Amino acid sequence: MIDVVVLFFLFGLLAGLARSELKLPAALYESLSLILLLAIGLKGGEGLAKQALSPLLPQLGAVIVLGVLQTLIAFAILIKLGRLGRSDAAATAAHYGSVSVATFAVGANWLMTRGIDFEPQLAIFLTVMEVPALIVGIMLARGVSKDTDWRALAHESFLGKGVTLLMGGMAIGWIAGPEGLTPIKGLFYDLFKGALALFLLEMGLIVSRQIGELRKRGAFIISFGLLMPLFSGLLGLGCALLLDLSVGGMTLLATLAASASYIAVPATMRLAVPEANPALSLSAVLGITFPFNIMAGIPLYHYLAVQLAGAF
């Protein structure tokens, strides 16, 4: 059975393809993004308040390596097989080495709806995995150059809206703890699924606008948008197995690895690699990878996680 939030995405997609006048006000879309990011951070922080932080350091190191590895592999594929220029290949690879908050939110909701628990540090993994791909992507595009404005880049990477909201929410959840968060759970916990449904409605409308760009780019970008998340998802499952995560944690880390950024990375790449064509990467990310992950990828990653957990 298709999750109701995915039905909202399909509704937005079909409405956009039919050229409906439907659209969400920009202020509402921004507000929904803020609520979702803070809610994810708060839930992660609440879970972290119940455990020690020092054992997490090796896990954080592992997911950083995972993000770097994905970026390098994607870059090699785009250069060798896709024959993209260096800047376009590096920018697109950075999208696929980074992560999508919306895909994470859908994955977390998919698990919670089915009563499947996952480790609270997955919210920290989400935040940590945003940045390494950005840095690697810029280095691949430009190399280490004295012309690179590292201060501006660091500000965009570490203090961008998404990372700031996630880290801030996590800090609040960790400091307040479960009891301190009780007064605001109605907004950030109980309404989470409704906010996610409206957010995905707008995402469906956005994706519908990328279909024309996909027609221009041909079979390679479509194939890459489907196969790269599958490969990255397998890497994520392998990493989760090494970290001894639960089935829910394995599913969500695979989902994170398979996702691709369409917020933090485009903003940073516009600053650092302005010659790269954003339509190329966004058409693959939003036109192919995002819909695939939320409709078919997450159940597939869970199935594989169950099989791996049973085998080991």
Phi and psi in degrees as a GROMACS rama.xvg file:
@    title "Ramachandran Plot"
@    xaxis  label "Phi"
@    yaxis  label "Psi"
@TYPE xy
-74.796  133.197  ILE-2
-61.067  144.312  ASP-3
-61.7952  -33.1634  VAL-4
-68.4829  -31.9223  VAL-5
-69.0696  -33.7023  VAL-6
-62.5523  -35.4698  LEU-7
-63.8446  -40.0841  PHE-8
-61.9723  -46.0404  PHE-9
-63.5361  -37.2966  LEU-10
-61.3167  -46.3667  PHE-11
-63.2671  -39.9473  GLY-12
-62.9337  -47.7902  LEU-13
-66.7261  -38.8793  LEU-14
-63.3541  -40.6225  ALA-15
-66.5609  -43.3924  GLY-16
-64.6587  -30.6916  LEU-17
-82.4358  2.15481  ALA-18
60.1836  38.3038  ARG-19
-66.3951  157.728  SER-20
-83.749  2.61141  GLU-21
-63.0674  131.621  LEU-22
-162.116  149.739  LYS-23
-84.9665  142.437  LEU-24
-57.6277  141.589  PRO-25
-57.4073  -37.4915  ALA-26
-65.3476  -36.7561  ALA-27
-67.7448  -42.7192  LEU-28
-59.9367  -42.8785  TYR-29
-63.3778  -41.8429  GLU-30
-65.0897  -41.5664  SER-31
-63.0067  -41.6914  LEU-32
-59.801  -44.1589  SER-33
-61.6012  -46.0994  LEU-34
-62.8132  -44.5284  ILE-35
-64.3136  -44.5204  LEU-36
-63.8331  -45.8379  LEU-37
-64.903  -39.8085  LEU-38
-62.7756  -43.5492  ALA-39
-63.0875  -44.1476  ILE-40
-62.9819  -44.0485  GLY-41
-61.7623  -43.355  LEU-42
-64.3017  -42.1493  LYS-43
-64.0357  -43.2422  GLY-44
-64.5507  -38.3508  GLY-45
-61.6941  -42.7449  GLU-46
-66.3099  -38.5393  GLY-47
-68.3491  -25.874  LEU-48
-64.2071  -17.3433  ALA-49
-96.4218  2.33126  LYS-50
-145.28  163.867  GLN-51
-75.62  147.516  ALA-52
-88.2651  -29.8399  LEU-53
-58.9784  -37.3735  SER-54
-64.7996  -14.014  PRO-55
-80.4294  -17.333  LEU-56
-57.9682  -46.005  LEU-57
-61.6009  -34.4119  PRO-58
-66.7422  -40.1466  GLN-59
-63.4221  -40.897  LEU-60
-60.6305  -39.1973  GLY-61
-66.7448  -41.8483  ALA-62
-74.0344  -26.3916  VAL-63
-65.2276  -45.4895  ILE-64
-60.6868  -40.1253  VAL-65
-58.9988  -46.8742  LEU-66
-63.754  -40.7607  GLY-67
-64.5184  -44.7698  VAL-68
-61.383  -43.7623  LEU-69
-60.4819  -42.0913  GLN-70
-63.7289  -44.2511  THR-71
-65.1049  -41.1334  LEU-72
-66.6896  -44.4915  ILE-73
-61.3778  -40.9408  ALA-74
-61.915  -45.0831  PHE-75
-61.8556  -41.7334  ALA-76
-65.1648  -44.3729  ILE-77
-67.4291  -33.9521  LEU-78
-75.2425  -50.3449  ILE-79
-76.573  -47.2636  LYS-80
-94.0027  -39.4137  LEU-81
-83.8434  -16.6454  GLY-82
53.9174  37.8332  ARG-83
-79.5649  156.681  LEU-84
-66.3294  160.82  GLY-85
-58.3177  -43.8774  ARG-86
-66.3403  -46.1434  SER-87
-64.6719  -40.9085  ASP-88
-64.7425  -42.8098  ALA-89
-65.9089  -43.6273  ALA-90
-65.0112  -43.6794  ALA-91
-66.0912  -40.5226  THR-92
-60.926  -38.1032  ALA-93
-63.9437  -36.9552  ALA-94
-59.7096  -42.5392  HIS-95
-82.8274  -16.3982  TYR-96
-85.2012  -20.5453  GLY-97
-90.6337  -168.545  SER-98
-131.751  162.656  VAL-99
-112.768  120.925  SER-100
-63.8255  -40.4601  VAL-101
-63.6093  -42.2053  ALA-102
-64.3522  -40.802  THR-103
-59.6936  -44.3985  PHE-104
-62.6409  -41.5182  ALA-105
-65.3768  -42.1623  VAL-106
-62.9316  -44.3759  GLY-107
-63.3793  -41.1356  ALA-108
-64.9604  -40.4681  ASN-109
-59.4152  -43.0152  TRP-110
-69.6266  -44.8222  LEU-111
-64.6249  -37.1302  MET-112
-60.6055  -31.9018  THR-113
-96.9795  7.17248  ARG-114
68.5154  28.6739  GLY-115
-98.936  118.539  ILE-116
-78.1481  154.062  ASP-117
-145.192  158.711  PHE-118
-67.2203  139.733  GLU-119
-65.6946  -23.4866  PRO-120
-70.2954  -6.26442  GLN-121
-60.3087  -30.8174  LEU-122
-66.1612  -34.0101  ALA-123
-69.6929  -40.8547  ILE-124
-56.6189  -41.8524  PHE-125
-55.4707  -45.6305  LEU-126
-70.0254  -45.3621  THR-127
-64.96  -36.643  VAL-128
-77.1789  -6.77928  MET-129
-65.9435  -38.7208  GLU-130
-89.8177  -45.2874  VAL-131
-54.2888  -40.7621  PRO-132
-64.3336  -33.3704  ALA-133
-61.6689  -49.3675  LEU-134
-64.8681  -45.3512  ILE-135
-64.1052  -41.917  VAL-136
-60.6187  -41.2384  GLY-137
-67.6638  -40.9693  ILE-138
-64.1814  -37.9086  MET-139
-66.7189  -36.3321  LEU-140
-74.8803  -39.6895  ALA-141
-118.324  -23.7996  ARG-142
75.8909  173.346  GLY-143
-79.1591  109.086  VAL-144
-124.526  148.453  SER-145
-69.7249  -13.9153  LYS-146
-81.2536  -14.2107  ASP-147
-71.5546  127.49  THR-148
-85.1521  84.6241  ASP-149
-65.8761  -30.2316  TRP-150
-65.4885  -47.7866  ARG-151
-64.4937  -39.3129  ALA-152
-63.4717  -45.4068  LEU-153
-62.5964  -40.3472  ALA-154
-62.6656  -44.6802  HIS-155
-65.8852  -37.2228  GLU-156
-75.9272  -46.5578  SER-157
-94.7147  -21.6361  PHE-158
-119.131  17.9517  LEU-159
-63.7697  161.859  GLY-160
-56.6643  -45.8373  LYS-161
-62.4228  -49.6892  GLY-162
-64.7846  -40.5017  VAL-163
-62.5408  -44.4389  THR-164
-66.0273  -42.6267  LEU-165
-62.4962  -48.2283  LEU-166
-66.5896  -40.3185  MET-167
-63.93  -45.2417  GLY-168
-62.0813  -39.6984  GLY-169
-65.0358  -41.6677  MET-170
-63.7463  -42.9135  ALA-171
-63.0842  -45.4344  ILE-172
-62.4414  -38.8707  GLY-173
-68.7871  -43.2705  TRP-174
-71.4351  -44.0607  ILE-175
-73.5871  -36.3889  ALA-176
72.892  174.461  GLY-177
-55.454  -42.7917  PRO-178
-69.6637  -41.5496  GLU-179
-65.0295  -26.0471  GLY-180
-84.8215  -9.58546  LEU-181
-52.1588  -43.9233  THR-182
-64.4897  -22.8429  PRO-183
-108.764  4.04702  ILE-184
-65.2819  -27.6815  LYS-185
-58.5838  -41.5879  GLY-186
-78.11  -51.2798  LEU-187
-87.9269  -21.7161  PHE-188
-105.659  -54.5197  TYR-189
-66.9158  -33.8128  ASP-190
-94.515  6.29812  LEU-191
-57.717  -46.7547  PHE-192
-68.2755  -36.6291  LYS-193
-65.8601  -41.9615  GLY-194
-63.792  -39.5494  ALA-195
-64.8922  -38.9969  LEU-196
-62.2635  -45.5495  ALA-197
-66.5332  -37.9189  LEU-198
-61.3846  -43.2529  PHE-199
-71.416  -27.462  LEU-200
-59.76  -46.7696  LEU-201
-66.596  -37.1456  GLU-202
-62.1266  -37.8418  MET-203
-61.122  -41.1014  GLY-204
-64.3835  -40.1257  LEU-205
-65.4485  -44.9901  ILE-206
-60.9246  -37.9765  VAL-207
-59.5876  -26.4224  SER-208
-80.3212  -9.11748  ARG-209
-93.9087  -7.95149  GLN-210
-62.1976  -42.8622  ILE-211
-61.0369  -38.6697  GLY-212
-65.9794  -35.6053  GLU-213
-64.5902  -36.681  LEU-214
-62.4717  -34.4509  ARG-215
-73.3181  -30.9213  LYS-216
-84.9143  -20.0918  ARG-217
85.608  -170.888  GLY-218
-68.4134  -32.9096  ALA-219
-63.6495  -48.1881  PHE-220
-63.6052  -38.5508  ILE-221
-63.8206  -44.8882  ILE-222
-63.26  -43.0451  SER-223
-62.5741  -42.0512  PHE-224
-63.7774  -23.7072  GLY-225
-93.1547  -43.7091  LEU-226
-81.9748  -33.2643  LEU-227
-62.8159  -44.4024  MET-228
-63.5793  -33.6945  PRO-229
-64.2115  -45.3189  LEU-230
-64.3824  -44.801  PHE-231
-64.6763  -36.9975  SER-232
-60.969  -38.9652  GLY-233
-65.4687  -40.2243  LEU-234
-61.15  -41.6854  LEU-235
-63.0822  -39.7865  GLY-236
-64.7338  -41.0192  LEU-237
-62.8677  -42.0829  GLY-238
-63.9841  -43.4695  CYS-239
-62.8948  -36.7079  ALA-240
-65.0531  -42.0772  LEU-241
-63.9917  -32.5303  LEU-242
-84.9093  -1.57185  LEU-243
59.8132  44.5696  ASP-244
-80.937  161.53  LEU-245
-69.7222  172.893  SER-246
-60.0999  -42.0128  VAL-247
-63.4479  -42.0999  GLY-248
-65.0918  -39.6979  GLY-249
-62.2484  -43.8659  MET-250
-60.9317  -45.0323  THR-251
-73.6416  -34.7206  LEU-252
-69.1308  -38.5403  LEU-253
-62.4401  -40.071  ALA-254
-63.0578  -43.2984  THR-255
-60.1373  -48.1363  LEU-256
-62.5233  -36.8039  ALA-257
-77.6891  -18.8904  ALA-258
-76.9872  169.949  SER-259
-141.768  140.166  ALA-260
-74.7445  141.322  SER-261
-132.598  11.2959  TYR-262
-120.315  -68.0052  ILE-263
-66.1513  -44.6862  ALA-264
-67.3695  -47.6633  VAL-265
-56.9296  -40.7711  PRO-266
-63.2827  -42.39  ALA-267
-72.3586  -40.4256  THR-268
-66.9218  -31.8216  MET-269
-60.8221  -34.661  ARG-270
-77.6936  -44.5102  LEU-271
-91.7702  -33.9768  ALA-272
-131.448  69.6085  VAL-273
-65.1186  -20.2954  PRO-274
-77.9175  -12.9224  GLU-275
-71.2487  145.803  ALA-276
-87.8094  107.842  ASN-277
-66.4628  -26.7415  PRO-278
-63.4259  -31.2373  ALA-279
-64.1203  -51.825  LEU-280
-71.9915  -41.3325  SER-281
-68.9904  -31.4985  LEU-282
-65.644  -37.9911  SER-283
-71.4174  -45.0861  ALA-284
-66.6541  -52.6344  VAL-285
-84.9802  -31.6439  LEU-286
-79.9414  -29.0232  GLY-287
-122.652  -59.931  ILE-288
-66.3843  -47.4824  THR-289
-60.8023  -51.8885  PHE-290
-60.1868  -40.1348  PRO-291
-60.7189  -46.5813  PHE-292
-62.6374  -45.8623  ASN-293
-77.5509  -22.0845  ILE-294
-96.6736  -35.0637  MET-295
-128.498  -32.9293  ALA-296
-64.8404  -48.1269  GLY-297
-60.2996  -48.8824  ILE-298
-59.6763  -35.726  PRO-299
-66.6411  -44.553  LEU-300
-63.7563  -35.7143  TYR-301
-66.7772  -43.6398  HIS-302
-58.1435  -45.8318  TYR-303
-65.4896  -36.7331  LEU-304
-63.8125  -41.3206  ALA-305
-62.6253  -43.1248  VAL-306
-64.3053  -42.6849  GLN-307
-64.973  -43.7154  LEU-308
-61.4679  -38.0668  ALA-309
-70.1129  -33.4716  GLY-310
-75.808  -30.0911  ALA-311
